[in-house]
């Protein structure tokens, strides 16, 4: 679950070189060689990632970029010929969030996974069966929430219930909101396209 999550990081072209993370490369070939060696990078959210596969350019993805906070080269000995494009599931995310209960309004930490149009939550990261799977096609809004006595909270509005969730940091809450809003916009776009094709 979420093993194919996608994160975005900036690459800057200065005109004479390429900047990525803490490194600067004199040519595109040097940058590609760096990626072939599977660099280990970390973002503001604290997640460490090994860059293993190239990612296709023309793929529907939310443009949410993270800053590199950790950057190390693994020196795998691989070259650019080993780089094979791989397109995993789109707009995926996973992580712990604190969720408010439906009847008893206490807060519990749950493991959340976002995959396609489903947001599932589990008792913890090791659980195989979700407690619940939320169908995002039924969600009308995702927004920051200031009504709770907690910080970094946001809510998902469904017809029969509003789910209140809190993240560890403001950055993390913002990341969840951005990707969930992107999902809702994609769902609306698909519905509009379907309606247009039915009416034509």
KOLMITOR-809130 format. One line per 4 residues: for each residue x, y, z of N, C-alpha, C, O. Coordinates in steps of 0.2 Angstrom, whole numbers, plus 5000, padded with zeros to 4 digits. Atoms other than C-alpha are relative to their C-alpha. Layout:
N
X Y Z X Y Z X Y Z X Y Z | ...;
# end
This chain:
200
5004 4994 5000 5000 5000 5000 5004 5006 5000 5008 5007 5005 | 4997 4994 5001 5007 5016 4994 5008 4999 4999 5012 5004 4999 | 4993 5001 5001 5024 5008 4990 5002 5004 4993 5008 5005 4992 | 4999 4996 5006 5022 5017 4973 4999 5007 5001 4998 5011 4996;
5002 4993 4999 5019 5034 4981 5005 5004 4996 5011 5002 4995 | 4996 4996 5004 5026 5048 4970 5001 5007 5004 4997 5010 5007 | 4999 4993 4997 5035 5064 4977 5004 5004 4994 5007 5001 4990 | 4997 4996 5005 5041 5078 4967 5006 5005 5003 5005 5007 5008;
4994 4995 4998 5058 5088 4968 5002 5004 4995 5002 5002 4989 | 4998 4995 5005 5064 5103 4959 5007 4998 4997 5011 4996 5001 | 4994 5000 5003 5078 5102 4946 5001 5007 4997 4996 5009 4993 | 4999 4993 5002 5085 5119 4942 5005 5000 4994 5011 4998 4995;
4995 4999 5006 5094 5123 4925 5002 5008 5001 4998 5012 4999 | 4997 4994 4999 5105 5138 4928 5002 5004 4993 5003 5010 4993 | 4997 4998 5006 5110 5140 4910 5006 4997 4998 5008 4995 4992 | 4993 5003 5001 5127 5132 4912 5000 4994 5004 5005 4990 5003;
5000 5007 4996 5123 5118 4925 4993 4998 5002 4988 5002 5001 | 5007 5003 4997 5109 5108 4933 5001 5000 5008 5006 4997 5010 | 5000 5000 4992 5105 5110 4952 4995 4995 5002 4989 4996 5000 | 5005 5004 4997 5097 5096 4961 5002 4998 5007 5008 4996 5009;
4999 5001 4993 5096 5094 4980 5006 5005 5002 5006 5011 5001 | 4994 4997 4998 5113 5099 4987 5006 5000 4995 5011 5003 4996 | 4995 5001 5005 5123 5095 4971 4999 5005 4994 4993 5007 4992 | 5000 4996 5006 5127 5105 4955 5004 4995 4995 5009 4993 4996;
4997 5004 5005 5131 5096 4939 5001 5004 4994 4997 5007 4991 | 4998 4996 5006 5140 5103 4924 4996 4998 4994 4996 5003 4989 | 5004 5002 5006 5130 5093 4911 4994 4996 5002 4994 4993 5007 | 5006 5004 4999 5114 5084 4909 5002 4992 5001 4999 4988 5005;
4998 5007 4999 5124 5068 4907 5002 4998 5007 5001 4993 5009 | 4998 5001 4993 5132 5070 4924 4994 5000 5005 4994 4996 5010 | 5006 5000 4996 5115 5073 4932 4996 4993 4999 4994 4990 5004 | 5003 5007 5002 5108 5057 4923 5004 4995 5004 5001 4990 5006;
4996 5005 4997 5123 5047 4930 4999 5000 5007 4999 4995 5011 | 5002 4999 4993 5119 5054 4947 4994 4996 5002 4993 4992 5007 | 5007 5004 4999 5101 5047 4946 5001 4993 4999 4998 4989 5002 | 4999 5008 5001 5108 5030 4939 5003 4997 5007 5002 4991 5008;
4997 5002 4994 5117 5029 4956 4995 5000 5006 4997 4999 5012 | 5005 5001 4995 5101 5029 4965 5001 5005 5006 5002 5002 5012 | 4999 4995 4994 5103 5045 4977 4995 4999 5005 4989 4997 5003 | 5005 5000 4994 5095 5044 4994 4998 5007 5002 5003 5011 5003;
5002 4993 4999 5085 5060 4997 4995 5000 5006 4991 4995 5006 | 5005 5000 4994 5074 5066 5012 4997 5007 4999 5000 5012 4997 | 5004 4994 5000 5061 5080 5012 4998 5003 5007 5000 5000 5012 | 5002 4996 4993 5053 5092 5025 4996 4995 5004 4996 4996 5010;
5004 5004 4996 5041 5078 5030 5004 4994 5003 5001 4990 5007 | 4996 5005 4997 5056 5067 5035 5000 4993 4997 5004 4989 5000 | 5000 5006 5004 5053 5053 5023 5006 4999 4996 5008 5004 4992 | 4994 5001 5004 5069 5046 5016 4998 4995 4993 4994 4991 4994;
5001 5003 5007 5068 5040 4997 5006 4998 4996 5010 5003 4996 | 4995 5001 5004 5079 5031 4986 4997 5000 4993 4992 4997 4991 | 5003 4999 5007 5077 5036 4968 5002 4995 4995 5008 4994 4994 | 4999 5006 5004 5076 5020 4958 4998 5000 4993 5002 4998 4988;
5002 5000 5007 5066 5023 4942 4998 5006 4997 4996 5011 5001 | 5002 4993 5003 5064 5037 4930 4992 5000 4999 4989 4994 5000 | 5007 5000 5000 5046 5043 4929 4998 5004 4993 5001 5009 4991 | 5002 4997 5007 5037 5047 4912 4998 5008 5001 4996 5010 5006;
5001 4993 5000 5035 5066 4908 4993 5001 5000 4990 5005 5004 | 5007 4998 5001 5017 5066 4902 4996 4995 5004 4993 4990 5002 | 5004 5004 4995 5008 5059 4917 4996 5005 5004 4999 5010 5007 | 5004 4996 4996 4993 5067 4926 5002 5000 5008 5001 4994 5011;
4997 5000 4993 5001 5072 4943 4999 5007 5003 4999 5012 5000 | 5000 4993 4997 4998 5086 4956 5007 5003 5000 5012 4999 5002 | 4993 4997 5000 5012 5098 4955 5001 5003 5007 5002 5009 5008 | 4998 4998 4993 5017 5098 4973 5007 4998 5001 5009 4992 5001;
4993 5001 5000 5035 5100 4975 5003 5000 5008 5000 5004 5011 | 4997 5000 4993 5046 5096 4991 5007 5003 5000 5010 5002 4994 | 4993 4998 5000 5063 5103 4996 5004 4994 5003 5002 4991 5007 | 4996 5005 4998 5077 5092 4998 5004 5002 5007 5007 5007 5007;
4996 4998 4994 5084 5091 5016 5005 4995 5001 5010 4997 5005 | 4994 5005 4999 5095 5075 5015 5001 4998 4993 4997 4997 4989 | 4998 5002 5007 5105 5070 4999 5006 4996 5001 5012 4999 5002 | 4994 5004 5000 5117 5056 4998 5000 4995 4994 4995 4993 4991;
5000 5005 5005 5123 5045 4984 5002 4993 5002 5006 4992 5006 | 4999 5007 4998 5122 5026 4985 5006 4997 4996 5008 4992 4999 | 4994 5003 5004 5136 5022 4972 4998 4993 4998 5001 4988 5000 | 5002 5007 5002 5127 5007 4964 5004 4997 4995 5004 4991 4993;
4996 5002 5006 5138 5007 4949 4996 4999 4994 4998 4997 4989 | 5005 5000 5006 5123 5008 4938 5001 5006 4995 5004 5011 4998 | 4999 4994 5005 5123 5019 4922 4993 5002 4997 4988 4999 4999 | 5007 4998 5003 5110 5028 4912 4996 4995 4996 4990 4995 4996;
5003 5005 5004 5107 5013 4902 4995 4995 5004 4991 4991 5002 | 5004 5004 4995 5100 5005 4918 4993 5003 5002 4989 5000 5005 | 5006 4996 4998 5087 5018 4920 4994 4999 4995 4994 5001 4989 | 5006 5002 5004 5070 5011 4914 4994 5003 5003 4992 5003 5009;
5005 4996 4998 5055 5022 4915 4994 4995 5003 4993 4990 5001 | 5005 5004 4997 5041 5016 4927 4995 5005 5003 4996 5009 5006 | 5006 4995 4999 5024 5024 4929 4996 4996 5006 4991 4992 5004 | 5004 5003 4995 5017 5019 4946 4993 5003 5001 4991 5008 4997;
5007 4997 4999 4999 5023 4953 5001 5008 5001 5006 5010 5004 | 4999 4993 5000 4996 5042 4951 4997 5003 5007 4992 5000 5010 | 5003 4996 4994 4993 5054 4966 4999 4996 5006 4994 4996 5009 | 5000 5004 4994 4997 5042 4980 5003 5003 5006 5008 5007 5005;
4997 4998 4994 5001 5046 4998 4998 4996 5005 4993 4992 5005 | 5002 5004 4994 5002 5037 5014 5004 5004 5006 5008 5007 5006 | 4997 4997 4994 5006 5042 5032 4995 4999 5006 4989 4998 5005 | 5004 5000 4994 5000 5043 5050 4996 5007 5001 4999 5012 5000;
5004 4994 4998 4986 5055 5054 4996 4998 5006 4995 4993 5008 | 5004 5001 4994 4976 5058 5070 4992 5001 4998 4991 5006 4995 | 5007 4999 5002 4957 5055 5067 4995 5000 5006 4996 4997 5011 | 5005 4999 4995 4942 5060 5077 4995 4994 4999 4993 4993 4994;
5005 5005 5000 4930 5046 5082 4993 5003 4998 4992 5009 4999 | 5007 4998 5002 4912 5046 5075 4995 5002 5006 4992 5007 5006 | 5005 5000 4994 4902 5043 5091 5004 5003 5006 5002 5008 5009 | 4996 4997 4994 4915 5045 5105 5005 5005 4997 5009 5003 4992;
4996 4995 5003 4924 5061 5100 5007 5000 5002 5010 5006 5003 | 4993 5000 4998 4941 5055 5105 5005 5000 4994 5002 4999 4988 | 4995 5000 5005 4957 5056 5094 5004 4994 5000 5007 4992 5005 | 4996 5006 5000 4966 5040 5088 5005 5001 4994 5003 5003 4988;
4995 5000 5005 4982 5039 5077 4998 4994 4995 4997 4988 4998 | 5001 5005 5005 4978 5029 5061 5005 5001 4994 5007 5006 4992 | 4996 5000 5006 4988 5024 5046 4996 5001 4993 4991 4997 4992 | 5004 4998 5006 4981 5032 5030 5004 4999 4993 5010 5000 4993;
4997 5001 5006 4984 5027 5012 4995 5003 4994 4989 5002 4995 | 5004 4997 5005 4978 5037 4997 5002 4997 4993 5008 4997 4991 | 4998 5003 5006 4977 5027 4981 4994 5000 4995 4988 4998 4997 | 5005 4999 5005 4967 5031 4965 4994 5004 5003 4996 5010 5006;
5005 4996 4997 4950 5037 4972 4998 4998 5007 4992 4999 5009 | 5001 5003 4993 4951 5029 4989 5005 5002 5005 5011 5002 5004 | 4996 4999 4994 4957 5035 5005 4998 4995 5006 4993 4995 5008 | 5001 5006 4995 4959 5020 5017 5003 5002 5006 5009 5005 5006;
4996 5000 4994 4963 5020 5035 5000 4994 5004 4996 4990 5004 | 4998 5006 4997 4971 5006 5045 5001 5001 5008 5003 5007 5009 | 4998 4999 4993 4974 5003 5064 5007 5002 5000 5008 5007 5004 | 4993 4997 5000 4993 5005 5060 5003 4998 4993 4999 4995 4989;
4997 5001 5007 5005 5003 5046 5001 4992 4999 5001 4990 4993 | 5000 5007 5002 5006 4984 5048 4994 4996 4999 4994 4991 4996 | 5006 5004 5001 4988 4980 5047 4998 4999 4992 5000 5004 4988 | 5001 5002 5007 4982 4972 5031 4993 5002 4998 4992 5004 4992;
5007 4998 5001 4963 4976 5032 4999 5007 5002 5000 5008 5008 | 5002 4993 4998 4957 4994 5032 4994 5000 5005 4990 4996 5004 | 5006 4999 4995 4945 5000 5046 4995 5002 4995 4989 5000 4996 | 5004 4997 5005 4937 5010 5032 5003 5002 4994 5009 5004 4994;
4997 4997 5006 4939 5015 5014 4995 5005 4998 4989 5004 4997 | 5004 4994 5002 4932 5032 5009 5000 5001 4993 5006 5001 4990 | 5001 4999 5007 4926 5034 4991 5000 5008 4999 4995 5011 5000 | 5000 4993 5001 4932 5051 4986 4996 5003 4995 4995 5009 4994;
5005 4998 5005 4920 5052 4972 4994 5003 5004 4990 5007 5001 | 5006 4997 4996 4907 5056 4986 5002 5006 5004 4998 5009 5008 | 4998 4995 4996 4918 5069 4994 4999 5007 4997 5001 5008 4991 | 5002 4994 5003 4912 5087 4991 5006 5005 5002 5006 5010 4998;
4995 4995 4998 4926 5097 5000 5006 4997 5004 5005 4993 5008 | 4995 5001 4996 4943 5096 5008 5003 5007 5002 5005 5011 4998 | 4998 4993 4998 4948 5111 5019 5004 5000 5007 5003 4995 5011 | 4997 4999 4993 4959 5117 5034 4994 5001 5005 4989 5003 5003;
5006 4999 4995 4948 5116 5050 5003 5003 5006 5008 5001 5009 | 4998 4996 4994 4950 5128 5065 4995 4999 5006 4996 5002 5011 | 5005 5000 4995 4935 5122 5075 5002 4995 5006 4999 4995 5011 | 4998 5005 4995 4945 5108 5084 5005 5003 5005 5008 5008 5003;
4995 4997 4995 4956 5111 5100 5007 4997 4998 5011 4995 5003 | 4993 5003 5003 4971 5104 5089 5002 5005 4995 4999 5008 4991 | 4997 4996 5005 4983 5112 5077 5001 4995 4994 5000 4989 4995 | 4999 5004 5006 4986 5106 5059 4995 4995 4998 4996 4989 4995;
5006 5004 5001 4968 5099 5057 4997 5002 4993 4998 5008 4991 | 5004 4999 5006 4958 5097 5041 4994 4996 5000 4994 4991 5004 | 5006 5004 5000 4942 5090 5036 4998 4998 4993 4999 5002 4988 | 5003 5002 5007 4934 5080 5022 4993 4999 5001 4990 4996 5005;
5007 5000 5000 4916 5083 5019 4996 4995 4995 4997 4995 4989 | 5004 5005 5004 4905 5068 5014 4992 5002 5001 4991 5005 5006 | 5007 4999 4999 4886 5068 5012 4997 4998 5008 4993 5002 5010 | 5003 5003 4993 4883 5058 5029 5005 5002 5006 5003 5001 5011;
4996 4999 4994 4898 5063 5039 5006 5005 4997 5008 5004 4992 | 4994 4997 5001 4913 5075 5040 5005 4997 5004 5005 4996 5010 | 4995 5003 4997 4929 5067 5044 5006 5006 5002 5008 5010 4998 | 4995 4996 4998 4941 5077 5055 5007 4997 5001 5007 4992 5005;
4993 5003 5000 4960 5073 5053 5005 5005 5002 5004 5011 5000 | 4994 4995 4998 4976 5081 5061 5006 4997 4998 5007 4991 4999 | 4993 5002 5001 4994 5080 5055 5005 5002 5005 5003 5006 5009 | 4995 4998 4995 5010 5081 5065 5002 5007 4999 5004 5011 5003;
4998 4993 5001 5015 5097 5056 4996 5003 4995 4991 5000 4992 | 5004 4996 5004 5007 5111 5046 5002 4998 4992 4998 4998 4988 | 4998 5002 5006 5018 5106 5031 4996 4993 4997 4994 4993 4992 | 5003 5007 5002 5011 5088 5031 4992 5001 4999 4990 4998 4994;
5007 4999 5001 4993 5094 5033 4999 5003 4993 4994 5002 4990 | 5001 4996 5007 4995 5106 5018 5001 4995 4995 4998 4995 4989 | 4998 5005 5005 5003 5091 5008 4993 4996 4999 4992 4994 4993 | 5006 5004 5000 4987 5080 5012 4995 5004 4996 4991 5002 4992;
5006 4996 5003 4975 5094 5008 5001 5002 4992 4997 5001 4988 | 4998 4999 5007 4984 5098 4991 4999 4994 4996 4995 4995 4991 | 5001 5006 5004 4984 5081 4985 4993 4997 5000 4990 4995 4995 | 5007 5002 5000 4966 5077 4991 4996 5005 4995 4991 5003 4992;
5004 4995 5005 4960 5093 4982 5001 4999 4993 4997 4999 4989 | 4999 5002 5006 4969 5088 4967 4996 4994 4997 4994 4994 4992 | 5004 5006 5002 4961 5071 4967 4992 5002 4999 4989 5000 4994 | 5007 4997 5001 4943 5080 4969 5000 5003 4993 4995 5002 4990;
5001 4996 5006 4947 5091 4954 5001 4995 4994 4998 4996 4989 | 4999 5005 5005 4953 5076 4944 4993 4996 4999 4991 4994 4993 | 5007 5003 5000 4936 5067 4948 4995 5004 4997 4991 5001 4992 | 5005 4996 5003 4926 5082 4943 5001 5001 4993 4997 5001 4989;
4998 5000 5007 4936 5083 4927 4998 4994 4996 4995 4995 4990 | 5002 5006 5003 4932 5065 4923 4993 5000 4999 4990 4997 4994 | 5007 5000 5000 4914 5067 4927 4997 5005 4994 4993 5003 4991 | 5002 4995 5006 4913 5083 4915 5001 4997 4993 4997 4998 4989;
4998 5003 5007 4922 5073 4901 4994 4995 4998 4992 4994 4993 | 5005 5005 5001 4910 5059 4903 4993 5003 4998 4990 5000 4994 | 5007 4997 5001 4894 5070 4904 5000 5003 4993 4995 5003 4989 | 4999 4997 5007 4901 5079 4888 4999 4995 4995 4996 4996 4989;
5000 5005 5005 4903 5063 4879 4993 4997 4999 4991 4995 4994 | 5007 5003 5000 4886 5057 4884 4995 5005 4996 4990 5002 4993 | 5005 4995 5003 4877 5073 4878 5002 5001 4993 4998 5004 4989 | 4999 4998 5007 4886 5074 4861 4998 4994 4996 4999 4995 4990;
# end
